[in-house]
Amino acid sequence: MNSVAAIEQTAGRGAARAARRRLNRPQPGASGSSTAWGADRRPSWLSYVLLGLVLLISAYPLWFAVLLASSDAATIARNPIPSLIPQGRLLENIGRVISSDINFWPALWNSILVAVITAASVVIFSTLAGYSFAKLNFRGRGPLLVFVIATMAVPTQLGIVPLFIVMSKLGWVGQLQAVIVPGMVTAFGVFWMTQYLRDALPYELIEAARVDGCSMIRTFWHVALPAARPAAAMLALFTFVGSWTNFFWPFIVLGPTNPTLPVALQLLQASYFKDYSLIMAGVVVATIPLLLVFVVAGRHLVAGIMQGAVKG
């Protein structure tokens, strides 16, 4: 109780009452404390019900696409809202998408190439910039960071015309580098890594590495980059998803001659008659790689979110 008395003296009676309640609270792992706070605490049934509802609402659009993709055009025309049970034509419609004249496999390869290169470059360049803004002292650091953050307020559509003119001058219209190069670093990535490294990387580690003889680049590679791994994994996932689903800029600069997968799937509805079962089958095929990425890297995504939440 001495500590409580000291808290009452220095911080007041309210803080002392809160400290007394914390002392009287059962500790995790103690006998008879199965409902204690901490690791032994279990969510209530209401939490599971709410999480289940959120899961159903989030998954329904994808399930709706699967239902339409498993049907045929005549059935959808008669009943636009299908039953909750698939109709059994999913594989047939996926085969029609792959064998159609939209150049499915080249478009899929283009999407993989653009998404992987963009995600890797955004992580590397954003971590470099974030490390510089968070841990290095140089003139103009604050105003430069404010300028980078301010660019996030500019709508993407405003920069489309000058960006297209630049790509045209370079002769990159219709080529993948016109999509890859403008997305190699983002203001959000720089801001995200700056905020994360500011708390996650202590100055003592950097100074110890410099005392041991590490150069600036080796300090970044062996000290800063491992410390930034959870946030970098999360940034890579978000960038991959954003690049994979990006339609606006690839549709303008690539066109139908060398498309990514979203641009190619748009060609499925270019004819007078729109076969929605075929279009939804293409949507399902385009979603499968994203689901695989989330399954493989989901653990890193959760770790990054939790570490960011604890540090915040």
Secondary structure per residue as TSV (DSSP state, phi and psi in degrees):
chain	resnum	aa	ss	phi	psi
A	1	M	-	360.0	-10.7
A	2	N	H	-61.9	-38.9
A	3	S	H	-66.0	-37.2
A	4	V	H	-64.9	-40.9
A	5	A	H	-63.2	-39.9
A	6	A	H	-65.3	-38.3
A	7	I	H	-65.6	-39.4
A	8	E	H	-64.1	-36.2
A	9	Q	H	-69.7	-40.2
A	10	T	H	-92.2	-34.7
A	11	A	H	-115.9	-7.2
A	12	G	-	104.8	173.9
A	13	R	H	-71.7	-34.5
A	14	G	H	-61.8	-46.1
A	15	A	H	-65.5	-34.7
A	16	A	H	-67.0	-40.0
A	17	R	H	-63.3	-41.0
A	18	A	H	-63.9	-40.6
A	19	A	H	-65.7	-37.7
A	20	R	H	-65.6	-38.8
A	21	R	H	-65.0	-38.7
A	22	R	H	-65.7	-36.8
A	23	L	H	-67.6	-36.7
A	24	N	H	-80.4	-9.3
A	25	R	S	-73.7	137.2
A	26	P	-	-60.7	139.8
A	27	Q	-	-87.6	146.4
A	28	P	T	-60.5	135.5
A	29	G	T	89.1	-13.6
A	30	A	S	-74.5	156.3
A	31	S	T	-65.1	137.1
A	32	G	T	73.2	19.7
A	33	S	-	-121.5	43.9
A	34	S	T	-65.9	-21.3
A	35	T	T	-105.1	22.5
A	36	A	-	-70.9	167.3
A	37	W	S	-73.2	153.7
A	38	G	S	109.1	-140.6
A	39	A	T	-67.3	-29.1
A	40	D	T	-82.9	-7.6
A	41	R	-	-72.2	135.7
A	42	R	-	-115.0	140.6
A	43	P	-	-64.1	152.8
A	44	S	-	-78.0	169.2
A	45	W	H	-64.4	-28.1
A	46	L	H	-63.8	-37.5
A	47	S	H	-63.0	-42.2
A	48	Y	H	-65.0	-38.7
A	49	V	H	-63.5	-46.3
A	50	L	H	-63.8	-42.0
A	51	L	H	-64.0	-38.7
A	52	G	H	-63.5	-40.8
A	53	L	H	-64.0	-44.1
A	54	V	H	-61.9	-40.2
A	55	L	H	-63.4	-44.2
A	56	L	H	-64.2	-43.7
A	57	I	H	-64.6	-38.4
A	58	S	H	-71.6	-36.0
A	59	A	H	-85.6	-14.5
A	60	Y	H	-62.8	-42.3
A	61	P	H	-56.7	-40.9
A	62	L	H	-67.5	-40.7
A	63	W	H	-65.6	-36.5
A	64	F	H	-61.9	-41.0
A	65	A	H	-64.1	-39.3
A	66	V	H	-64.3	-40.4
A	67	L	H	-62.4	-44.6
A	68	L	H	-67.8	-37.3
A	69	A	H	-68.3	-23.0
A	70	S	T	-91.8	4.1
A	71	S	S	-107.3	-166.2
A	72	D	-	-129.4	168.4
A	73	A	H	-62.7	-38.3
A	74	A	H	-67.1	-41.7
A	75	T	H	-64.9	-41.1
A	76	I	H	-66.6	-35.3
A	77	A	H	-65.6	-37.1
A	78	R	H	-74.6	-39.4
A	79	N	-	-138.6	93.4
A	80	P	S	-64.0	-24.1
A	81	I	S	-101.7	104.5
A	82	P	-	-75.5	169.8
A	83	S	-	-72.0	169.8
A	84	L	S	-81.4	1.4
A	85	I	S	-109.7	128.7
A	86	P	-	-59.4	151.7
A	87	Q	-	-94.7	-6.9
A	88	G	S	94.3	9.8
A	89	R	-	-108.1	15.3
A	90	L	H	-62.5	-51.2
A	91	L	H	-64.7	-37.1
A	92	E	H	-63.1	-43.4
A	93	N	H	-68.6	-36.9
A	94	I	H	-62.5	-40.3
A	95	G	H	-62.1	-36.9
A	96	R	H	-65.7	-37.3
A	97	V	H	-64.1	-45.7
A	98	I	H	-66.1	-37.0
A	99	S	T	-90.2	4.1
A	100	S	S	-74.9	178.1
A	101	D	T	-92.8	29.6
A	102	I	T	-96.1	7.6
A	103	N	-	56.8	61.2
A	104	F	H	-61.3	-50.7
A	105	W	H	-65.8	-44.5
A	106	P	H	-60.6	-37.7
A	107	A	H	-66.8	-39.0
A	108	L	H	-63.8	-42.8
A	109	W	H	-64.0	-40.2
A	110	N	H	-61.3	-42.4
A	111	S	H	-64.5	-43.5
A	112	I	H	-61.3	-44.8
A	113	L	H	-61.8	-48.3
A	114	V	H	-65.5	-44.2
A	115	A	H	-67.5	-42.5
A	116	V	H	-68.2	-47.8
A	117	I	H	-64.4	-42.2
A	118	T	H	-64.5	-44.3
A	119	A	H	-63.7	-44.1
A	120	A	H	-64.4	-43.9
A	121	S	H	-68.6	-37.8
A	122	V	H	-63.5	-41.3
A	123	V	H	-63.6	-47.2
A	124	I	H	-65.5	-52.1
A	125	F	H	-70.0	-36.6
A	126	S	H	-69.5	-36.6
A	127	T	H	-68.0	-40.2
A	128	L	H	-60.2	-48.3
A	129	A	H	-67.3	-40.4
A	130	G	H	-63.5	-39.6
A	131	Y	H	-63.3	-40.6
A	132	S	H	-65.6	-45.9
A	133	F	H	-68.9	-33.1
A	134	A	H	-84.6	-35.5
A	135	K	H	-124.3	-8.5
A	136	L	-	-107.7	142.8
A	137	N	-	-100.6	118.2
A	138	F	-	-147.5	157.7
A	139	R	T	-67.2	131.4
A	140	G	T	84.5	13.5
A	141	R	H	-61.3	-47.5
A	142	G	H	-62.7	-54.2
A	143	P	H	-60.1	-36.0
A	144	L	H	-66.2	-39.9
A	145	L	H	-66.4	-39.5
A	146	V	H	-62.1	-39.8
A	147	F	H	-62.9	-42.6
A	148	V	H	-62.7	-44.0
A	149	I	H	-65.4	-37.5
A	150	A	H	-64.0	-27.4
A	151	T	G	-65.5	-19.7
A	152	M	G	-69.1	-19.3
A	153	A	G	-82.1	-9.4
A	154	V	S	-86.2	122.6
A	155	P	-	-61.7	143.5
A	156	T	G	-60.0	-34.4
A	157	Q	G	-62.9	-27.5
A	158	L	G	-68.3	-26.0
A	159	G	G	-96.4	3.0
A	160	I	H	-66.8	-46.0
A	161	V	H	-63.9	-53.6
A	162	P	H	-61.8	-34.2
A	163	L	H	-66.4	-38.3
A	164	F	H	-66.8	-37.1
A	165	I	H	-63.6	-41.6
A	166	V	H	-62.4	-45.7
A	167	M	H	-62.9	-36.4
A	168	S	H	-66.7	-41.0
A	169	K	H	-62.7	-35.9
A	170	L	H	-79.1	-11.8
A	171	G	T	76.9	26.9
A	172	W	-	-100.6	1.8
A	173	V	T	-64.1	129.0
A	174	G	T	89.0	0.2
A	175	Q	S	-115.3	154.0
A	176	L	T	-66.1	-30.2
A	177	Q	H	-63.4	-20.5
A	178	A	H	-68.6	-22.4
A	179	V	H	-94.8	-35.8
A	180	I	H	-74.5	-50.2
A	181	V	G	-62.3	-46.3
A	182	P	G	-64.3	-18.2
A	183	G	G	-104.5	16.5
A	184	M	S	-74.3	-17.7
A	185	V	S	-149.0	142.8
A	186	T	-	-127.5	151.9
A	187	A	H	-64.7	-37.3
A	188	F	H	-63.1	-41.0
A	189	G	H	-62.9	-42.4
A	190	V	H	-62.7	-45.6
A	191	F	H	-63.6	-42.6
A	192	W	H	-62.6	-48.1
A	193	M	H	-71.3	-32.0
A	194	T	H	-62.8	-47.8
A	195	Q	H	-64.1	-37.7
A	196	Y	H	-71.2	-48.2
A	197	L	H	-68.7	-24.7
A	198	R	H	-60.5	-35.7
A	199	D	H	-98.8	-33.0
A	200	A	H	-83.0	-19.9
A	201	L	S	-115.9	105.0
A	202	P	-	-72.6	150.2
A	203	Y	H	-63.0	-28.6
A	204	E	H	-61.0	-37.2
A	205	L	H	-65.8	-41.6
A	206	I	H	-64.8	-44.0
A	207	E	H	-65.2	-37.9
A	208	A	H	-63.9	-41.0
A	209	A	H	-64.8	-39.7
A	210	R	H	-68.3	-37.4
A	211	V	H	-64.2	-35.4
A	212	D	T	-74.9	-2.0
A	213	G	T	100.9	8.6
A	214	C	-	-71.3	139.7
A	215	S	-	-76.5	177.6
A	216	M	H	-61.7	-43.9
A	217	I	H	-67.4	-42.0
A	218	R	H	-67.3	-35.4
A	219	T	H	-62.2	-42.4
A	220	F	I	-64.6	-43.7
A	221	W	I	-71.0	-41.5
A	222	H	I	-95.9	-16.2
A	223	V	I	-116.9	-53.7
A	224	A	I	-73.6	-43.2
A	225	L	H	-65.3	-44.4
A	226	P	H	-61.9	-37.3
A	227	A	H	-66.4	-27.5
A	228	A	T	-92.6	7.2
A	229	R	H	-59.9	-45.8
A	230	P	H	-60.4	-45.4
A	231	A	H	-68.1	-35.2
A	232	A	H	-66.4	-38.6
A	233	A	H	-63.3	-42.0
A	234	M	H	-66.4	-41.6
A	235	L	H	-63.6	-40.0
A	236	A	H	-63.1	-41.4
A	237	L	H	-64.4	-46.9
A	238	F	H	-62.4	-41.0
A	239	T	H	-67.0	-40.8
A	240	F	H	-61.1	-46.3
A	241	V	H	-63.9	-44.5
A	242	G	H	-62.4	-40.0
A	243	S	H	-71.6	-36.9
A	244	W	H	-66.5	-38.3
A	245	T	S	-93.0	0.5
A	246	N	-	-66.7	129.4
A	247	F	-	-121.1	-38.5
A	248	F	H	-61.0	-58.8
A	249	W	H	-69.6	-43.9
A	250	P	H	-60.6	-34.4
A	251	F	H	-65.1	-35.5
A	252	I	H	-76.6	-46.5
A	253	V	H	-91.4	-25.4
A	254	L	T	-95.0	-46.9
A	255	G	T	73.6	-170.5
A	256	P	T	-80.0	-5.2
A	257	T	T	-79.2	-35.6
A	258	N	S	-139.9	63.9
A	259	P	-	-84.9	161.8
A	260	T	-	-85.5	176.4
A	261	L	H	-63.6	-44.3
A	262	P	H	-59.6	-37.8
A	263	V	H	-68.3	-39.0
A	264	A	H	-67.1	-40.3
A	265	L	H	-65.7	-28.4
A	266	Q	H	-62.7	-27.0
A	267	L	G	-69.7	-16.3
A	268	L	G	-65.5	-24.6
A	269	Q	G	-107.2	21.5
A	270	A	-	-79.5	-19.2
A	271	S	S	-80.6	173.1
A	272	Y	S	-65.2	-42.6
A	273	F	S	-94.2	124.1
A	274	K	-	-97.7	115.1
A	275	D	-	-91.2	97.8
A	276	Y	H	-69.1	-26.1
A	277	S	H	-65.5	-38.3
A	278	L	H	-68.7	-42.5
A	279	I	H	-64.3	-43.8
A	280	M	H	-68.4	-32.2
A	281	A	H	-62.7	-40.1
A	282	G	H	-63.7	-38.2
A	283	V	H	-63.5	-41.5
A	284	V	H	-63.5	-43.6
A	285	V	H	-62.4	-40.7
A	286	A	H	-70.3	-21.8
A	287	T	H	-84.4	-25.2
A	288	I	H	-57.0	-46.8
A	289	P	H	-59.3	-36.1
A	290	L	H	-65.3	-40.5
A	291	L	H	-63.9	-40.1
A	292	L	H	-63.0	-41.5
A	293	V	H	-62.6	-42.3
A	294	F	H	-67.3	-35.9
A	295	V	H	-67.0	-43.6
A	296	V	H	-71.1	-42.8
A	297	A	H	-106.2	12.5
A	298	G	H	-62.2	-35.8
A	299	R	H	-62.7	-42.9
A	300	H	H	-66.1	-35.3
A	301	L	H	-64.2	-45.5
A	302	V	H	-64.9	-40.5
A	303	A	H	-62.1	-41.4
A	304	G	H	-64.9	-41.7
A	305	I	H	-65.3	-43.5
A	306	M	H	-66.5	-41.3
A	307	Q	H	-65.7	-39.6
A	308	G	H	-63.8	-38.5
A	309	A	H	-67.6	-41.9
A	310	V	H	-65.9	-41.9
A	311	K	H	-70.5	-31.0
A	312	G	-	-67.9	360.0
